[in-house]
Amino acid sequence: MRNAFAAALCLLAAPAAAQSAAGPCAEEAYRAFDFWIGEWEVFNRAGEKAGDNSIVAEEDGCLLVERWTGARGGTGQSYNYYDPTTQKWRQIWVSAGFVIDYEGGLNAKGEMVLEGTIAYRDGRTAPFRGTWTPLENGDVRQFFEQRDAETGAWREWFTGVYKLKSAGAH
């Protein structure tokens, strides 16, 4: 057991050149969600500011970390990563109100689509889906849906448009 732990530490400490000249997560699959990286202002369907969101690449490009601050003061964070085992993108969102755990990938239109479950702090759960669409002007549309337990229909949960705070932030 001790030798296995020492071997794992050696791998973590291995120089980047030993892993890959371009980094461990340089392959195209790891870059599929890069269109979301940036410092953003987010607006709802009515054009009102919903909040600010910061999405940064960390861990040598292997992880996207999201930090949300809503216009009314709510906050939340997510970890987003490409899982080479499942060959899917995964997001784990955590806030005071709920946790979302979902996975997926790019569809034929170039949208990131993740499906899974939302778990509210009161114990309720529901199927949940998020779609991020890169727009031609550099904005990103985010569309969340929750499945209605009674009808089975998908219902809009939130729609937002991400606008970069500054042109150089991407």
OpenMM code with the backbone's topology and positions (N, CA, C; nanometers):
from openmm import Vec3, app, unit

residues = "MET ARG ASN ALA PHE ALA ALA ALA LEU CYS LEU LEU ALA ALA PRO ALA ALA ALA GLN SER ALA ALA GLY PRO CYS ALA GLU GLU ALA TYR ARG ALA PHE ASP PHE TRP ILE GLY GLU TRP GLU VAL PHE ASN ARG ALA GLY GLU LYS ALA GLY ASP ASN SER ILE VAL ALA GLU GLU ASP GLY CYS LEU LEU VAL GLU ARG TRP THR GLY ALA ARG GLY GLY THR GLY GLN SER TYR ASN TYR TYR ASP PRO THR THR GLN LYS TRP ARG GLN ILE TRP VAL SER ALA GLY PHE VAL ILE ASP TYR GLU GLY GLY LEU ASN ALA LYS GLY GLU MET VAL LEU GLU GLY THR ILE ALA TYR ARG ASP GLY ARG THR ALA PRO PHE ARG GLY THR TRP THR PRO LEU GLU ASN GLY ASP VAL ARG GLN PHE PHE GLU GLN ARG ASP ALA GLU THR GLY ALA TRP ARG GLU TRP PHE THR GLY VAL TYR LYS LEU LYS SER ALA GLY ALA HIS".split()
positions = [
    Vec3(0.0830, -0.1183, 0.0000),
    Vec3(0.0000, 0.0000, 0.0000),
    Vec3(0.0875, 0.1247, 0.0000),
    Vec3(0.1913, 0.1225, 0.0787),
    Vec3(0.2795, 0.2367, 0.0883),
    Vec3(0.3496, 0.2628, -0.0451),
    Vec3(0.3908, 0.1551, -0.1147),
    Vec3(0.4557, 0.1699, -0.2445),
    Vec3(0.3593, 0.2259, -0.3494),
    Vec3(0.2326, 0.1855, -0.3437),
    Vec3(0.1338, 0.2375, -0.4382),
    Vec3(0.1138, 0.3866, -0.4168),
    Vec3(0.1112, 0.4302, -0.2912),
    Vec3(0.0956, 0.5720, -0.2607),
    Vec3(0.2167, 0.6497, -0.3101),
    Vec3(0.3359, 0.5971, -0.2892),
    Vec3(0.4583, 0.6631, -0.3363),
    Vec3(0.4595, 0.6725, -0.4882),
    Vec3(0.4128, 0.5687, -0.5575),
    Vec3(0.4084, 0.5714, -0.7031),
    Vec3(0.3105, 0.6776, -0.7528),
    Vec3(0.1973, 0.6891, -0.6841),
    Vec3(0.0985, 0.7904, -0.7225),
    Vec3(0.1552, 0.9305, -0.7040),
    Vec3(0.2279, 0.9517, -0.5955),
    Vec3(0.2904, 1.0824, -0.5720),
    Vec3(0.3934, 1.1136, -0.6796),
    Vec3(0.4667, 1.0144, -0.7236),
    Vec3(0.5656, 1.0353, -0.8299),
    Vec3(0.4967, 1.0782, -0.9596),
    Vec3(0.3814, 1.0171, -0.9895),
    Vec3(0.3083, 1.0548, -1.1104),
    Vec3(0.2595, 1.1986, -1.1022),
    Vec3(0.2124, 1.2395, -0.9833),
    Vec3(0.1656, 1.3763, -0.9655),
    Vec3(0.2795, 1.4759, -0.9791),
    Vec3(0.3985, 1.4365, -0.9385),
    Vec3(0.5131, 1.5254, -0.9412),
    Vec3(0.5918, 1.5166, -1.0715),
    Vec3(0.5502, 1.4281, -1.1626),
    Vec3(0.6232, 1.4101, -1.2882),
    Vec3(0.6268, 1.5404, -1.3663),
    Vec3(0.7412, 1.5716, -1.4274),
    Vec3(0.7486, 1.6939, -1.5063),
    Vec3(0.6511, 1.6892, -1.6231),
    Vec3(0.6013, 1.8068, -1.6618),
    Vec3(0.5035, 1.8158, -1.7697),
    Vec3(0.5589, 1.7555, -1.8989),
    Vec3(0.6876, 1.7698, -1.9238),
    Vec3(0.7477, 1.7172, -2.0468),
    Vec3(0.7343, 1.5662, -2.0545),
    Vec3(0.7339, 1.5003, -1.9370),
    Vec3(0.7211, 1.3549, -1.9353),
    Vec3(0.5786, 1.3124, -1.9700),
    Vec3(0.4804, 1.4005, -1.9446),
    Vec3(0.3410, 1.3669, -1.9736),
    Vec3(0.3106, 1.3891, -2.1214),
    Vec3(0.3343, 1.5082, -2.1685),
    Vec3(0.3073, 1.5439, -2.3075),
    Vec3(0.3587, 1.6847, -2.3300),
    Vec3(0.4117, 1.7089, -2.4478),
    Vec3(0.4644, 1.8418, -2.4772),
    Vec3(0.3530, 1.9460, -2.4705),
    Vec3(0.2285, 1.9076, -2.5014),
    Vec3(0.1171, 2.0016, -2.5025),
    Vec3(0.0340, 1.9962, -2.3743),
    Vec3(0.0651, 1.9085, -2.2819),
    Vec3(-0.0118, 1.8953, -2.1587),
    Vec3(-0.0977, 1.7701, -2.1610),
    Vec3(-0.1393, 1.7255, -2.0435),
    Vec3(-0.2128, 1.5996, -2.0339),
    Vec3(-0.3545, 1.6050, -2.0903),
    Vec3(-0.4102, 1.7254, -2.1043),
    Vec3(-0.5488, 1.7376, -2.1509),
    Vec3(-0.5579, 1.8258, -2.2748),
    Vec3(-0.4614, 1.8100, -2.3653),
    Vec3(-0.4555, 1.8937, -2.4855),
    Vec3(-0.5382, 1.8391, -2.6012),
    Vec3(-0.5811, 1.7144, -2.5924),
    Vec3(-0.6569, 1.6539, -2.7025),
    Vec3(-0.7893, 1.7270, -2.7239),
    Vec3(-0.8421, 1.7177, -2.8433),
    Vec3(-0.9629, 1.7897, -2.8832),
    Vec3(-1.0813, 1.7669, -2.7889),
    Vec3(-1.1004, 1.6462, -2.7410),
    Vec3(-1.2133, 1.6160, -2.6527),
    Vec3(-1.2106, 1.7009, -2.5261),
    Vec3(-1.0915, 1.7317, -2.4760),
    Vec3(-1.0770, 1.8117, -2.3545),
    Vec3(-1.1038, 1.9602, -2.3798),
    Vec3(-1.1060, 2.0021, -2.5035),
    Vec3(-1.1228, 2.1436, -2.5406),
    Vec3(-1.2671, 2.1759, -2.5809),
    Vec3(-1.3564, 2.0772, -2.5812),
    Vec3(-1.4922, 2.0942, -2.6341),
    Vec3(-1.5744, 2.2005, -2.5619),
    Vec3(-1.5442, 2.2293, -2.4364),
    Vec3(-1.6237, 2.3244, -2.3580),
    Vec3(-1.5490, 2.4570, -2.3403),
    Vec3(-1.4357, 2.4737, -2.4086),
    Vec3(-1.3562, 2.5956, -2.3939),
    Vec3(-1.4311, 2.7216, -2.4355),
    Vec3(-1.5343, 2.7083, -2.5195),
    Vec3(-1.6101, 2.8267, -2.5607),
    Vec3(-1.6789, 2.8952, -2.4435),
    Vec3(-1.6883, 2.8271, -2.3308),
    Vec3(-1.7550, 2.8809, -2.2117),
    Vec3(-1.6572, 2.9541, -2.1197),
    Vec3(-1.5277, 2.9410, -2.1428),
    Vec3(-1.4281, 3.0054, -2.0575),
    Vec3(-1.4383, 3.1567, -2.0718),
    Vec3(-1.4372, 3.2264, -1.9588),
    Vec3(-1.4385, 3.3726, -1.9621),
    Vec3(-1.4997, 3.4321, -1.8375),
    Vec3(-1.4988, 3.5634, -1.8344),
    Vec3(-1.5636, 3.6409, -1.7286),
    Vec3(-1.6898, 3.6988, -1.7913),
    Vec3(-1.8052, 3.6585, -1.7404),
    Vec3(-1.9329, 3.6845, -1.8068),
    Vec3(-2.0310, 3.7623, -1.7203),
    Vec3(-2.1165, 3.8395, -1.7887),
    Vec3(-2.2392, 3.8908, -1.7310),
    Vec3(-2.3495, 3.8056, -1.7934),
    Vec3(-2.4460, 3.7642, -1.7128),
    Vec3(-2.5518, 3.6762, -1.7610),
    Vec3(-2.6857, 3.7489, -1.7511),
    Vec3(-2.7625, 3.7415, -1.8605),
    Vec3(-2.8906, 3.8100, -1.8688),
    Vec3(-3.0017, 3.7091, -1.8940),
    Vec3(-3.1174, 3.7304, -1.8283),
    Vec3(-3.2309, 3.6394, -1.8466),
    Vec3(-3.3063, 3.6744, -1.9749),
    Vec3(-3.4143, 3.6012, -2.0015),
    Vec3(-3.4939, 3.6229, -2.1238),
    Vec3(-3.5445, 3.7663, -2.1367),
    Vec3(-3.5738, 3.8313, -2.0243),
    Vec3(-3.6270, 3.9677, -2.0253),
    Vec3(-3.5172, 4.0717, -2.0449),
    Vec3(-3.3913, 4.0262, -2.0535),
    Vec3(-3.2805, 4.1192, -2.0703),
    Vec3(-3.2286, 4.1770, -1.9408),
    Vec3(-3.2791, 4.1270, -1.8294),
    Vec3(-3.2342, 4.1729, -1.6973),
    Vec3(-3.1101, 4.0940, -1.6558),
    Vec3(-3.0199, 4.1624, -1.5868),
    Vec3(-2.8991, 4.0941, -1.5421),
    Vec3(-2.9351, 3.9901, -1.4359),
    Vec3(-2.8971, 3.8653, -1.4625),
    Vec3(-2.9227, 3.7554, -1.3694),
    Vec3(-2.8045, 3.7350, -1.2757),
    Vec3(-2.6836, 3.7727, -1.3213),
    Vec3(-2.5666, 3.7566, -1.2363),
    Vec3(-2.4380, 3.7627, -1.3154),
    Vec3(-2.3307, 3.7275, -1.2466),
    Vec3(-2.1968, 3.7221, -1.3043),
    Vec3(-2.1447, 3.5803, -1.2906),
    Vec3(-2.0696, 3.5370, -1.3922),
    Vec3(-2.0154, 3.4024, -1.3883),
    Vec3(-1.8720, 3.4046, -1.4377),
    Vec3(-1.7873, 3.3364, -1.3652),
    Vec3(-1.6464, 3.3235, -1.4009),
    Vec3(-1.6186, 3.1770, -1.4294),
    Vec3(-1.5700, 3.1496, -1.5492),
    Vec3(-1.5330, 3.0127, -1.5858),
    Vec3(-1.3860, 3.0148, -1.6229),
    Vec3(-1.3046, 2.9407, -1.5477),
    Vec3(-1.1604, 2.9389, -1.5705),
    Vec3(-1.1113, 2.7953, -1.5868),
    Vec3(-1.0090, 2.7809, -1.6695),
    Vec3(-0.9441, 2.6510, -1.6870),
    Vec3(-0.8399, 2.6365, -1.5772),
    Vec3(-0.8391, 2.5228, -1.5119),
    Vec3(-0.7421, 2.4930, -1.4067),
    Vec3(-0.6859, 2.3527, -1.4285),
    Vec3(-0.5931, 2.3146, -1.3457),
    Vec3(-0.5311, 2.1814, -1.3521),
    Vec3(-0.4764, 2.1517, -1.4917),
    Vec3(-0.3995, 2.2463, -1.5438),
    Vec3(-0.3342, 2.2312, -1.6745),
    Vec3(-0.4344, 2.2080, -1.7866),
    Vec3(-0.5521, 2.2723, -1.7740),
    Vec3(-0.6547, 2.2607, -1.8770),
    Vec3(-0.7445, 2.1392, -1.8644),
    Vec3(-0.7306, 2.0630, -1.7576),
    Vec3(-0.8107, 1.9413, -1.7388),
    Vec3(-0.9435, 1.9680, -1.6667),
    Vec3(-0.9632, 2.0894, -1.6148),
    Vec3(-1.0799, 2.1205, -1.5326),
    Vec3(-1.1265, 2.2618, -1.5629),
    Vec3(-1.2575, 2.2793, -1.5786),
    Vec3(-1.3161, 2.4126, -1.5839),
    Vec3(-1.3885, 2.4341, -1.4521),
    Vec3(-1.3569, 2.5453, -1.3860),
    Vec3(-1.4182, 2.5785, -1.2578),
    Vec3(-1.5087, 2.6994, -1.2795),
    Vec3(-1.6345, 2.6839, -1.2394),
    Vec3(-1.7347, 2.7900, -1.2511),
    Vec3(-1.7629, 2.8474, -1.1139),
    Vec3(-1.7683, 2.9812, -1.1079),
    Vec3(-1.8057, 3.0511, -0.9849),
    Vec3(-1.9136, 3.1529, -1.0195),
    Vec3(-2.0353, 3.1285, -0.9721),
    Vec3(-2.1533, 3.2081, -1.0029),
    Vec3(-2.1889, 3.2977, -0.8858),
    Vec3(-2.2253, 3.4224, -0.9171),
    Vec3(-2.2829, 3.5145, -0.8196),
    Vec3(-2.4076, 3.5741, -0.8832),
    Vec3(-2.5228, 3.5421, -0.8273),
    Vec3(-2.6486, 3.5907, -0.8815),
    Vec3(-2.6720, 3.7366, -0.8479),
    Vec3(-2.7552, 3.8032, -0.9257),
    Vec3(-2.7871, 3.9441, -0.9045),
    Vec3(-2.8541, 3.9661, -0.7691),
    Vec3(-2.9173, 3.8640, -0.7149),
    Vec3(-2.9823, 3.8731, -0.5833),
    Vec3(-2.8948, 3.8197, -0.4709),
    Vec3(-2.7691, 3.7872, -0.5022),
    Vec3(-2.6755, 3.7469, -0.3981),
    Vec3(-2.6483, 3.5988, -0.3849),
    Vec3(-2.7258, 3.5145, -0.4524),
    Vec3(-2.7000, 3.3704, -0.4446),
    Vec3(-2.5686, 3.3344, -0.5138),
    Vec3(-2.5096, 3.2257, -0.4689),
    Vec3(-2.3835, 3.1813, -0.5278),
    Vec3(-2.3896, 3.0319, -0.5568),
    Vec3(-2.2938, 2.9859, -0.6353),
    Vec3(-2.2795, 2.8439, -0.6643),
    Vec3(-2.1504, 2.8216, -0.7395),
    Vec3(-2.1077, 2.6957, -0.7431),
    Vec3(-1.9834, 2.6596, -0.8111),
    Vec3(-2.0020, 2.5261, -0.8808),
    Vec3(-1.9239, 2.5097, -0.9874),
    Vec3(-1.9251, 2.3785, -1.0514),
    Vec3(-1.7845, 2.3402, -1.0944),
    Vec3(-1.7650, 2.2083, -1.1024),
    Vec3(-1.6471, 2.1478, -1.1625),
    Vec3(-1.6946, 2.0823, -1.2915),
    Vec3(-1.6225, 2.1077, -1.3998),
    Vec3(-1.6569, 2.0550, -1.5310),
    Vec3(-1.5327, 1.9884, -1.5879),
    Vec3(-1.5461, 1.8636, -1.6319),
    Vec3(-1.4282, 1.7934, -1.6820),
    Vec3(-1.4684, 1.6844, -1.7800),
    Vec3(-1.3749, 1.6559, -1.8688),
    Vec3(-1.3918, 1.5450, -1.9624),
    Vec3(-1.3391, 1.4200, -1.8942),
    Vec3(-1.4238, 1.3188, -1.8850),
    Vec3(-1.3869, 1.1927, -1.8209),
    Vec3(-1.3401, 1.0953, -1.9290),
    Vec3(-1.2113, 1.0644, -1.9336),
    Vec3(-1.1618, 0.9764, -2.0394),
    Vec3(-1.2156, 0.8336, -2.0286),
    Vec3(-1.2646, 0.7949, -1.9126),
    Vec3(-1.3199, 0.6605, -1.8951),
    Vec3(-1.4543, 0.6467, -1.9653),
    Vec3(-1.5425, 0.7448, -1.9456),
    Vec3(-1.6753, 0.7406, -2.0069),
    Vec3(-1.6786, 0.8124, -2.1417),
    Vec3(-1.5744, 0.8908, -2.1694),
    Vec3(-1.5653, 0.9748, -2.2886),
    Vec3(-1.6814, 1.0733, -2.2954),
    Vec3(-1.7185, 1.1255, -2.1782),
    Vec3(-1.8251, 1.2259, -2.1670),
    Vec3(-1.7765, 1.3411, -2.0796),
    Vec3(-1.8375, 1.4570, -2.1020),
    Vec3(-1.8175, 1.5697, -2.0135),
    Vec3(-1.9084, 1.5529, -1.8927),
    Vec3(-1.8610, 1.5992, -1.7780),
    Vec3(-1.9390, 1.5881, -1.6553),
    Vec3(-1.9339, 1.7200, -1.5816),
    Vec3(-2.0461, 1.7578, -1.5231),
    Vec3(-2.0508, 1.8753, -1.4373),
    Vec3(-2.1125, 1.8375, -1.3044),
    Vec3(-2.0483, 1.8854, -1.1983),
    Vec3(-2.1026, 1.8750, -1.0633),
    Vec3(-2.1219, 2.0179, -1.0144),
    Vec3(-2.2472, 2.0587, -0.9974),
    Vec3(-2.2815, 2.1923, -0.9497),
    Vec3(-2.3244, 2.1829, -0.8039),
    Vec3(-2.2765, 2.2752, -0.7210),
    Vec3(-2.3139, 2.2782, -0.5803),
    Vec3(-2.3490, 2.4217, -0.5414),
    Vec3(-2.4665, 2.4365, -0.4801),
    Vec3(-2.5072, 2.5658, -0.4242),
    Vec3(-2.5848, 2.5378, -0.2960),
    Vec3(-2.6240, 2.6433, -0.2275),
    Vec3(-2.7007, 2.6259, -0.1042),
    Vec3(-2.8383, 2.5667, -0.1314),
    Vec3(-2.8918, 2.5857, -0.2517),
    Vec3(-3.0263, 2.5397, -0.2818),
    Vec3(-3.0372, 2.4013, -0.3419),
    Vec3(-2.9333, 2.3583, -0.4132),
    Vec3(-2.9429, 2.2312, -0.4842),
    Vec3(-2.8065, 2.1863, -0.5346),
    Vec3(-2.8028, 2.0590, -0.5766),
    Vec3(-2.6847, 1.9982, -0.6391),
    Vec3(-2.7307, 1.9420, -0.7733),
    Vec3(-2.6502, 1.9636, -0.8770),
    Vec3(-2.6795, 1.9051, -1.0082),
    Vec3(-2.5606, 1.8179, -1.0472),
    Vec3(-2.5897, 1.6977, -1.0922),
    Vec3(-2.4866, 1.6047, -1.1386),
    Vec3(-2.5312, 1.5538, -1.2745),
    Vec3(-2.4579, 1.5938, -1.3793),
    Vec3(-2.4967, 1.5490, -1.5121),
    Vec3(-2.3774, 1.5354, -1.6034),
    Vec3(-2.4017, 1.4644, -1.7168),
    Vec3(-2.2936, 1.4385, -1.8106),
    Vec3(-2.3476, 1.4363, -1.9525),
    Vec3(-2.2551, 1.4454, -2.0486),
    Vec3(-2.2934, 1.4418, -2.1888),
    Vec3(-2.1791, 1.4883, -2.2764),
    Vec3(-2.2121, 1.5637, -2.3797),
    Vec3(-2.1098, 1.6108, -2.4714),
    Vec3(-2.1690, 1.6985, -2.5794),
    Vec3(-2.0875, 1.7243, -2.6804),
    Vec3(-2.1305, 1.8080, -2.7913),
    Vec3(-2.2295, 1.7336, -2.8797),
    Vec3(-2.3341, 1.8055, -2.9216),
    Vec3(-2.4253, 1.7472, -3.0193),
    Vec3(-2.3811, 1.7885, -3.1601),
    Vec3(-2.4562, 1.7526, -3.2610),
    Vec3(-2.4193, 1.7802, -3.4004),
    Vec3(-2.4128, 1.9295, -3.4306),
    Vec3(-2.4822, 2.0124, -3.3505),
    Vec3(-2.4820, 2.1573, -3.3708),
    Vec3(-2.3658, 2.2266, -3.2995),
    Vec3(-2.2853, 2.1505, -3.2231),
    Vec3(-2.1759, 2.2104, -3.1474),
    Vec3(-2.2179, 2.2629, -3.0116),
    Vec3(-2.3367, 2.2238, -2.9662),
    Vec3(-2.3856, 2.2628, -2.8337),
    Vec3(-2.3401, 2.1592, -2.7311),
    Vec3(-2.3050, 2.2051, -2.6128),
    Vec3(-2.2753, 2.1131, -2.5033),
    Vec3(-2.4083, 2.0804, -2.4358),
    Vec3(-2.4438, 1.9514, -2.4322),
    Vec3(-2.5693, 1.9067, -2.3726),
    Vec3(-2.5364, 1.8055, -2.2633),
    Vec3(-2.5787, 1.8371, -2.1414),
    Vec3(-2.5551, 1.7495, -2.0265),
    Vec3(-2.6897, 1.7110, -1.9660),
    Vec3(-2.7046, 1.5837, -1.9299),
    Vec3(-2.8271, 1.5357, -1.8664),
    Vec3(-2.7936, 1.4582, -1.7413),
    Vec3(-2.8801, 1.4725, -1.6416),
    Vec3(-2.8609, 1.4013, -1.5154),
    Vec3(-2.9733, 1.4337, -1.4203),
    Vec3(-2.9353, 1.4691, -1.2966),
    Vec3(-3.0337, 1.4883, -1.1901),
    Vec3(-3.0047, 1.6151, -1.1117),
    Vec3(-3.1125, 1.6854, -1.0764),
    Vec3(-3.1041, 1.7956, -0.9811),
    Vec3(-3.1582, 1.7431, -0.8488),
    Vec3(-3.0873, 1.7708, -0.7415),
    Vec3(-3.1298, 1.7287, -0.6075),
    Vec3(-3.1418, 1.8534, -0.5213),
    Vec3(-3.2656, 1.8843, -0.4830),
    Vec3(-3.2916, 2.0000, -0.3973),
    Vec3(-3.2608, 1.9635, -0.2529),
    Vec3(-3.2298, 2.0636, -0.1734),
    Vec3(-3.1924, 2.0397, -0.0327),
    Vec3(-3.3071, 1.9833, 0.0501),
    Vec3(-3.4313, 1.9961, 0.0025),
    Vec3(-3.5452, 1.9408, 0.0766),
    Vec3(-3.5698, 1.7937, 0.0443),
    Vec3(-3.4827, 1.7339, -0.0390),
    Vec3(-3.4940, 1.5922, -0.0713),
    Vec3(-3.5570, 1.5615, -0.2055),
    Vec3(-3.6218, 1.6595, -0.2689),
    Vec3(-3.6813, 1.6361, -0.4018),
    Vec3(-3.5702, 1.6203, -0.5053),
    Vec3(-3.5947, 1.5348, -0.6050),
    Vec3(-3.5020, 1.5191, -0.7169),
    Vec3(-3.5832, 1.5168, -0.8461),
    Vec3(-3.5140, 1.5470, -0.9564),
    Vec3(-3.5802, 1.5426, -1.0865),
    Vec3(-3.4743, 1.5295, -1.1948),
    Vec3(-3.5106, 1.4685, -1.3075),
    Vec3(-3.4204, 1.4699, -1.4229),
    Vec3(-3.3968, 1.6152, -1.4650),
    Vec3(-3.2743, 1.6428, -1.5094),
    Vec3(-3.2342, 1.7796, -1.5409),
    Vec3(-3.1457, 1.7791, -1.6641),
    Vec3(-3.1574, 1.8845, -1.7458),
    Vec3(-3.0767, 1.8936, -1.8672),
    Vec3(-3.0299, 2.0383, -1.8849),
    Vec3(-2.9043, 2.0536, -1.9270),
    Vec3(-2.8497, 2.1849, -1.9587),
    Vec3(-2.7908, 2.1839, -2.0988),
    Vec3(-2.8125, 2.2932, -2.1716),
    Vec3(-2.7576, 2.3076, -2.3058),
    Vec3(-2.6880, 2.4425, -2.3163),
    Vec3(-2.5617, 2.4414, -2.3556),
    Vec3(-2.4821, 2.5622, -2.3755),
    Vec3(-2.4569, 2.5749, -2.5258),
    Vec3(-2.4992, 2.6866, -2.5833),
    Vec3(-2.4861, 2.7087, -2.7263),
    Vec3(-2.3941, 2.8269, -2.7531),
    Vec3(-2.2796, 2.8038, -2.8197),
    Vec3(-2.1951, 2.9179, -2.8578),
    Vec3(-2.2629, 2.9932, -2.9732),
    Vec3(-2.2766, 3.1242, -2.9573),
    Vec3(-2.3409, 3.2069, -3.0593),
    Vec3(-2.2355, 3.2738, -3.1466),
    Vec3(-2.2747, 3.3116, -3.2680),
    Vec3(-2.1807, 3.3681, -3.3649),
    Vec3(-2.1108, 3.4932, -3.3150),
    Vec3(-2.1770, 3.5725, -3.2296),
    Vec3(-2.1185, 3.6976, -3.1807),
    Vec3(-2.0270, 3.6782, -3.0593),
    Vec3(-2.0042, 3.5531, -3.0193),
    Vec3(-1.9181, 3.5245, -2.9050),
    Vec3(-1.9933, 3.5036, -2.7748),
    Vec3(-2.1236, 3.5355, -2.7733),
    Vec3(-2.2053, 3.5102, -2.6549),
    Vec3(-2.2312, 3.3595, -2.6436),
    Vec3(-2.2813, 3.3181, -2.5292),
    Vec3(-2.3196, 3.1786, -2.5066),
    Vec3(-2.4607, 3.1765, -2.4497),
    Vec3(-2.5466, 3.0958, -2.5084),
    Vec3(-2.6828, 3.0783, -2.4568),
    Vec3(-2.6834, 2.9547, -2.3680),
    Vec3(-2.7398, 2.9710, -2.2488),
    Vec3(-2.7517, 2.8591, -2.1552),
    Vec3(-2.9005, 2.8325, -2.1337),
    Vec3(-2.9407, 2.7076, -2.1527),
    Vec3(-3.0817, 2.6704, -2.1414),
    Vec3(-3.0923, 2.5487, -2.0507),
    Vec3(-3.1633, 2.5646, -1.9389),
    Vec3(-3.1824, 2.4554, -1.8440),
    Vec3(-3.3276, 2.4106, -1.8461),
    Vec3(-3.3464, 2.2779, -1.8360),
    Vec3(-3.4798, 2.2184, -1.8328),
    Vec3(-3.4864, 2.1148, -1.7216),
    Vec3(-3.6043, 2.1071, -1.6595),
    Vec3(-3.6307, 2.0058, -1.5583),
    Vec3(-3.7538, 1.9281, -1.6017),
    Vec3(-3.7473, 1.7967, -1.5847),
    Vec3(-3.8622, 1.7130, -1.6236),
    Vec3(-3.9709, 1.7230, -1.5168),
    Vec3(-4.0927, 1.7471, -1.5618),
    Vec3(-4.2092, 1.7559, -1.4739),
    Vec3(-4.2491, 1.6149, -1.4310),
    Vec3(-4.2527, 1.5907, -1.3006),
    Vec3(-4.2820, 1.4568, -1.2478),
    Vec3(-4.4234, 1.4103, -1.2843),
    Vec3(-4.5180, 1.5024, -1.2930),
    Vec3(-4.6572, 1.4643, -1.3218),
    Vec3(-4.6815, 1.4370, -1.4697),
    Vec3(-4.6271, 1.5205, -1.5581),
    Vec3(-4.6562, 1.5069, -1.7016),
    Vec3(-4.5455, 1.4377, -1.7793),
    Vec3(-4.4241, 1.4362, -1.7233),
    Vec3(-4.3102, 1.3796, -1.7942),
    Vec3(-4.2505, 1.4739, -1.8970),
    Vec3(-4.3109, 1.5914, -1.9137),
    Vec3(-4.2624, 1.6899, -2.0114),
    Vec3(-4.1432, 1.7671, -1.9549),
    Vec3(-4.0537, 1.8083, -2.0446),
    Vec3(-3.9432, 1.8949, -2.0052),
    Vec3(-3.9955, 2.0380, -1.9964),
    Vec3(-3.9640, 2.1056, -1.8861),
    Vec3(-4.0066, 2.2438, -1.8629),
    Vec3(-3.8839, 2.3329, -1.8488),
    Vec3(-3.8926, 2.4507, -1.9083),
    Vec3(-3.7818, 2.5465, -1.8959),
    Vec3(-3.7606, 2.5814, -1.7492),
    Vec3(-3.6345, 2.5771, -1.7072),
    Vec3(-3.5969, 2.6079, -1.5690),
    Vec3(-3.5256, 2.7424, -1.5641),
    Vec3(-3.4392, 2.7681, -1.6633),
    Vec3(-3.3695, 2.8967, -1.6746),
    Vec3(-3.3106, 2.9087, -1.8143),
    Vec3(-3.3202, 3.0286, -1.8704),
    Vec3(-3.2522, 3.0602, -1.9948),
    Vec3(-3.1707, 3.1862, -1.9712),
    Vec3(-3.0445, 3.1820, -2.0086),
    Vec3(-2.9589, 3.2984, -1.9926),
    Vec3(-2.8683, 3.3172, -2.1128),
    Vec3(-2.8308, 3.4421, -2.1338),
    Vec3(-2.7330, 3.4740, -2.2373),
    Vec3(-2.6101, 3.5299, -2.1674),
    Vec3(-2.4969, 3.4661, -2.1955),
    Vec3(-2.3678, 3.5066, -2.1401),
    Vec3(-2.3037, 3.6076, -2.2340),
    Vec3(-2.2626, 3.7216, -2.1791),
    Vec3(-2.1919, 3.8236, -2.2560),
    Vec3(-2.0585, 3.8495, -2.1878),
    Vec3(-1.9504, 3.8402, -2.2646),
    Vec3(-1.8175, 3.8632, -2.2087),
    Vec3(-1.8092, 4.0031, -2.1498),
    Vec3(-1.7455, 4.0149, -2.0343),
    Vec3(-1.7289, 4.1455, -1.9711),
    Vec3(-1.6324, 4.2336, -2.0489),
    Vec3(-1.5311, 4.1726, -2.1096),
    Vec3(-1.4386, 4.2486, -2.1928),
    Vec3(-1.3972, 4.1616, -2.3090),
    Vec3(-1.3701, 4.2230, -2.4227),
    Vec3(-1.3375, 4.1481, -2.5437),
    Vec3(-1.2123, 4.0617, -2.5258),
    Vec3(-1.1217, 4.1002, -2.4388),
    Vec3(-0.9987, 4.0244, -2.4207),
    Vec3(-1.0082, 3.9128, -2.3181),
    Vec3(-1.1260, 3.8894, -2.2604),
    Vec3(-1.1395, 3.7905, -2.1540),
    Vec3(-1.1408, 3.6473, -2.2048),
    Vec3(-1.1709, 3.6254, -2.3307),
    Vec3(-1.1809, 3.4900, -2.3855),
    Vec3(-1.0432, 3.4414, -2.4106),
] * unit.nanometer
topology = app.Topology()
chain = topology.addChain("A")
for resn in residues:
    res = topology.addResidue(resn, chain)
    for name in ("N", "CA", "C"):
        topology.addAtom(name, app.Element.getBySymbol(name[0]), res)
